[in-house]
Amino acid sequence: MPGKSTVTVHTDRETHPSRAVAPPIYQTAAFSAQDATTFAAGAVEPRGQDFYTRFGNPNHAQAAAVVAELEGTEAAMVTASGMAAITTAVLALVSSGDHVVGQKSTYGGTASVLLNLLPRLGVSTTLVDQRDPEAFEEALTPKTRMILVETPSNPLLQITDLRAVADLARAHGVLTLADNTFATPLNQRPVDFGIDVVWHSATKYLNGHSDVSAGVLAGPAEILDRIWDTSLLTGATLGPVDAWLLLRGIRTLPLRVPRHNDNGLALAEALSGHPAVTRVHYPGLATHPQHKLAVDQMNGFGGVLSVEFTGGYEMADAFLSRLRYPRRSASLGGVESLAVHPASMWAGMLSDDQITEAVPAGLVRLAAGTEDTADLVADALAAADAVHH
Ligand SMILES: *Cc1c(COP(=O)(O)O)cnc(C)c1O
C-alpha cells in the first residue's frame, strides 16, 4: 500500500486512463453511447463516468478514487458542496418516522438539517453533548436509524469518541456518518474506528485553495449506491472543472496538512497564555479537556482553533479587525489564514435561540493557513495586545 503522498499523485490514473499527464477536463453535460445496450447500462450504473454528468463524469470519478483511497473506503462520490453531501445522504438513508442522533456542537448547516429540515419531513432528532459517549446511548430509541458525528467539531473543537459511538451504533444496527472536514484523512480516518460513512466539505482542506465549493462522501459501495440514487434527484452535481480543481488541490494535501497542524498548534499555544484570552479551544493543547482522546484517534490536530476573549463580542470583533494576515471570512482550510465570528455566520442557518445554545457570542474562530508560523503568531499576538486594556 503506497503512502499518502503517492496516493494523492497517482491513484486516479487507472480510473480514467489517458496519455495526458494532467487529467483532461470533461466539460460535457452528456456522453454518447454506441448502442442501445450500452446506453441502457449507463443509465443504471452507480457513479458511472460516461452517461450524463449528473450521473457521473470522469473528473468526478478521479477525485472520488483518491478520496476513497485516503479514507480507506470501498467507494466515494463527489457533490456540489459539503451541504449537498450531507443533505443528499440523509434524504437517501432516513424516512419519515425514523429518528436521527446528532451533536450539539456541529457545523451550523448540519445543525439546521437536524433541527429544521428533518423534523419538517417527519424525522425526529436528538442533539447530544458529544463529549459524553453515554449521551449517544441514552439518545437511542427503537426508531434511531443514524448517528451524525463531527470531530473535532466546528467551532468548539470538541472531540467525539469515534470508536465508542461506532461500537454502540453497530450493536443497535444504526448507521454512523462522520464529518471529517476539520481533521482531513491525514489527521484522522473515521472508518478505522468503525464509522460507516465519512463526508467532507471539500471546499475546505481537501481542495485547500478557497477556489472551489465541493463535497465528498466515502464509504461502502452499497451505501454510496443508495446515496447516488438520491443525488440524481437532488441534482447535487459537481461541475467537471470544479472536480478537476478539487483533484488538483488534493494532490498537495499531504504537504499542506502538516503546516496547518504546526500553525494551528503554535497559534493555540501563543494565545492561550495571553491576558486578553479566557480560553483557547484546540485539541492539540495538553489543557484541552479531551486531549488524550484526541491523541488516541488523531495524528495531528489541524489548523482550526477558537478563542474566547475576556471582553466578549466587542473585544473579539476588535481582535478580528486588528489581524493583518487572517481575513474576516466564513471559510477555512485554504492556504491563506481566515478568521470569523461564528455566531454571526451561524445566523444564516439557525434561529437566535439555536445559536445561543451552540456558539458563545464572544468566540473567534481562527483557521491557520500555510503561511510562515512566526508571522502568524506575531500577528495574532500583536492583535491581542492591541485589544487588551
Ligand atoms: C464548511 C463546512 C461544512 C459545509 O460545507 P460546504 O462545502 O460549505 O457546503 C460542513 N461541515 C463543516 C465542518 C464545515 O466546516
PDBQT file of the ligand as one rigid body, heavy atoms in Angstrom, charges set to zero:
ROOT
HETATM    1  C1  LIG A 401     -17.984  24.317   5.699  1.00  0.00    +0.000 C 
HETATM    2  C2  LIG A 401     -18.401  23.102   6.434  1.00  0.00    +0.000 A 
HETATM    3  C3  LIG A 401     -19.491  22.329   6.006  1.00  0.00    +0.000 A 
HETATM    4  C4  LIG A 401     -20.358  22.730   4.833  1.00  0.00    +0.000 C 
HETATM    5  O1  LIG A 401     -19.684  22.562   3.632  1.00  0.00    +0.000 OA
HETATM    6  P1  LIG A 401     -19.964  23.455   2.303  1.00  0.00    +0.000 P 
HETATM    7  O2  LIG A 401     -18.941  22.962   1.346  1.00  0.00    +0.000 OA
HETATM    8  O3  LIG A 401     -19.794  24.889   2.688  1.00  0.00    +0.000 OA
HETATM    9  O4  LIG A 401     -21.361  23.150   1.890  1.00  0.00    +0.000 OA
HETATM   10  C5  LIG A 401     -19.787  21.172   6.698  1.00  0.00    +0.000 A 
HETATM   11  N1  LIG A 401     -19.068  20.789   7.775  1.00  0.00    +0.000 NA
HETATM   12  C6  LIG A 401     -18.027  21.512   8.237  1.00  0.00    +0.000 A 
HETATM   13  C7  LIG A 401     -17.284  21.033   9.435  1.00  0.00    +0.000 C 
HETATM   14  C8  LIG A 401     -17.658  22.688   7.582  1.00  0.00    +0.000 A 
HETATM   15  O5  LIG A 401     -16.637  23.408   8.057  1.00  0.00    +0.000 OA
ENDROOT
TORSDOF 0
